[in-house]
């Protein structure tokens, strides 16, 4: 039995091979994704809304049965040994789940009860976790009196009550202000560096993924597009990006720009030339001189170094910013309606 369960390498705490989820036999929410997560790393999962992120997480945490493929989590098959998987993972969901009419301590103890952890163990552990997230002074206050940042830290403590080997963090800083977000980042780093925990992180903040993650997988339309370190993903876009806008739509001088040394690629969209180059600051004067030599008038010039934002835009053709804003607005609306009903 043990040989059947322990099928991953020593370093891989998660191994996903051709994982699929199909609804109604037609809609492929996840279409044959494959990846592995090494023990002790922070693994980022990025993608637009509807890309398959939540469905993948739900399968890895045994909330949804796969339609095909295989997934091994903490040494156990998610389909054959679901209970073992659940005992070894923790989840910090995107939305607040704590009972507002209970205290912070009571919420953590409730989570421990659901895992079957005896009170003799869960009570001292709950206090340890409250200290970890700096909520010990608010342990006996009702959650309805907590700020948004305090609630998020409480959710983190609840996700740790069962001593998980792998912690799933689904957009843990969604809607938080910059200062509170930085505090959550501190706890995430602490879990990796001091507790040697493995973390699976989804986020709509690309600077968060860049700062925290060892490796990142970008998923879109149910497929993994690219996996790599933040630097590998940034380097994949082919260098700096120079955008030069001109007043005239004709002539198209893309071919002439492409001949400039160090230029890797040129795309013309409307009146803008988007130029990838190995050294943007070196080729900028040459591009400008070329445009002026054709009696064309420059309307704008911008140069950006490789960033995760640029890499994400290059790979998916869209940005995460607007989606994150819309989701936070919807989430705030739900909280307001829930409070009004109570």
C-alpha angles and dihedrals in degrees: 000000000000092000088055093051101041098064101134128089121260091261099042114085091171126034120179121185122183094330114186139182121187125180121209088354091283116061112074106204091171117022114195103312120182129187142124134223119213121224113266098017132116106235117197124210115197131178145126122273109289093021093122102262098125093041090053092049091048090054093047091050091046095246090119128034114233118244090214145346128046138275128189116194121185088344097309133105108243091220101041100035105029095149092054090051092051092051091055102045135066127204131207103188126211095245126056111264102173118116106249093208092057128073123252091255093049091052093053092046089050090055090049091051090054089056091049093244111158116245091238087067102030098054098058090038091052091054090049090053093048088054090047091058092037096246099118091111090054096043094113097039120103113256091237086074093054124104120235092263092050091051092052091050090049090053088053091052091049090052090055099049095098095053093247123202089205125034122199113209113190106197093320096184100041110148096359122133119252095260094050091044090055089052091054089049088056092055092047092053090046091055090055101039102037102025097032090226124164114232132198108201131189117186143162091210108089093192087057092055091045092051100042111027128089091195134006133206118203114207128188132167089001094303131106104239100183140351124196148109116295089257093049091052092048092048091050092074090071105248138302120352119229117188117193121182122201133192095228123070092201142090104037106220097178092119091053093048090049090061093062110107115258093022109126103178141359127200125181118208114177105311095338127097113207107200127188114204139166091232112021096183090056098049097040096083091047093051092048092049091049093051093048091048087062090055091248124144121234116222100177143002127194132170123194129182119226110288135169088250090058092045092050091048091048094050100040103023092233144072130244097217101085092043092053092051092049093048093050090050090052092046092051089050091055092051091050092050092047091052092047091054091052 
